[in-house]
Amino acid sequence: MARAAVLIAEGVVEAREVPIFEPEAGGLLLRVVLGGVCGTDLHMIHRLANEFPLPIILGHEGVGQIEKLGDRMDRDSAGEPVKVGDLVYWSPMVACNQCYTCTILESSPCTEAAHFAEADQPSWCSHADYAWLPRGMSFFKVPEGASIDAIMALGCALPTAVGSIDVAGAIKFGETVVVQGAGPVGLAATLVAHVSGAREIIVIDNNDMRLERAKQLGATATLSLDALSPDERKAAVMDVCGRTGPNMVVEAAGSLPAFPEGIFLGGHNGRYCVAGLWGAAGEIPTTPRELVLKNFTVRGSMAPRPKYYYHALHLAARMADKLPLAELITHRFGIGQAADAYRAVQSGEAVKVVIDPSIP
C-alpha cells in the first residue's frame, strides 16, 4: 500500500492508503519525487471544476522516478530511451487520438480524454507516493542534471503559458506584453515573454511579493491593482507601450473582472490570450465594439498538448541557472499535510506549493 492525498467530499481531503498497481504493457510506475499544487486542485476540492467521481487522488503536476516499466515500454514520448531510475515529467491527460479535435484539428482539449480515476483504481495523480502512467500517456525524460525544483516551480503553469501564447500568436522579438496576474501562470507567461525577446513586460497584481518575483523573471514594470484605478492602469500601460498599446495581453488572473479590463488594456491590432479563466464560471459585461475598433483578437486556451510539456520542461531546465526559478517554491508539505498545502495556496501567501512524499 501507498499513501495519497484523497478528496473524499467537497472541501474534505484526507491522507489515505491506496493500492500500488503493476504497470500495464506500454505504461510505467513512478515513485513521485515532487507533486505541484495548482489552482485547479482548489477548484476540484471546492467542486468548482468539472464533476469527477469521488473519492479521487489529487495532483496533476509531477516529477517522478521510474520504479517499474511495463512490457514494451523503453522510450519516452520524444523517443528518448528510458530505464528504471530515470526521472520523468508527465502530461496529465490521455488523448484518444480518434476524435475530430485530435485527428483533424490536431488541437486540444480532446473530447474523449481520460481524466481522473477513483482513488482505489490505478491513478497518475501526483499527490501520492506512486503515480501509475497508463499506455498512451505522454511523459518526457528529465535532462541529465536538471533542477527538479526549477522544473516544478511553475508546474503545469509553464506548459499552459507556452501553449496558450503559441496558439494566440507567439510573442515576437521587440513586442510589448501585459500580463494580468502574477500567480504561477502569470509568472510563467512573464518568463515566456522574456525569453521570446519582448521589449516591455508589464505585470499587474495586488500581491507585492509576487510582483517582485515577476521582476526577477523579466518583468520591466509592475502595476498594483490596489494602488491604481483601471483608468490609471490603462494610462500607465500606454506610457510604457506607446499610443498604440501593447501587442499582447495575457489573462492569467483567473478572475472574471480581468476579462473586460484585458480588452480595455489591449492595443490596436493586438492579441488577447485568455489562459486563466477555466475555473471562473459566470458572466461579466464586455464591450464588443472595442474589439472591432481595435481589430483586436481574443483567443482562449486550455489543456496544453504534450509538445508544450516537452518545451516547458526543457525551457525550465535551461533557465534554471539564469533565473531564480527554484526559489519560486516557497512551501513544501508531506502527503499527510496535504490539506495544509491546499490552504497555503488558497491564502495567497505562497508563490508555489509542492507536495514532497519524502517529508514524514
Buried (B, 14 or more C-beta within 10 A) or exposed (E): EBBBBBBEEEEEBBBBEBBBBEBBEBBBBBBBBBBBBBBBBBBBBBBBBEEBEBBBBBBBBBBBBBBBBBEEBEEBBBEEEBEEEBBBBBBBBBBBEEBEBBEEEEEBBBEEBBEBBBBEBBBBBBBBBBBBBBBBBBBBBBBEEBBBBBBBBBBBBBBBBBBBBBBBBEBEEEBBBBBBBBBBBBBBBBBBBBBBEBBBBBBBBBBEEBBEBBBBBBBBBBBBBEEBEEEEBBEBBBEBBEEEBBBBBBBBBBBEEBBBBBBBBBBEEBBBBBBBBBBBEEEEEBEEEEBEEBEBBBBBBBBBBBBBBBBBBBBBBBBBEEBEBBBBBBBBBBBBBBBEBBBBBBEEEBBBBBBBBEEE
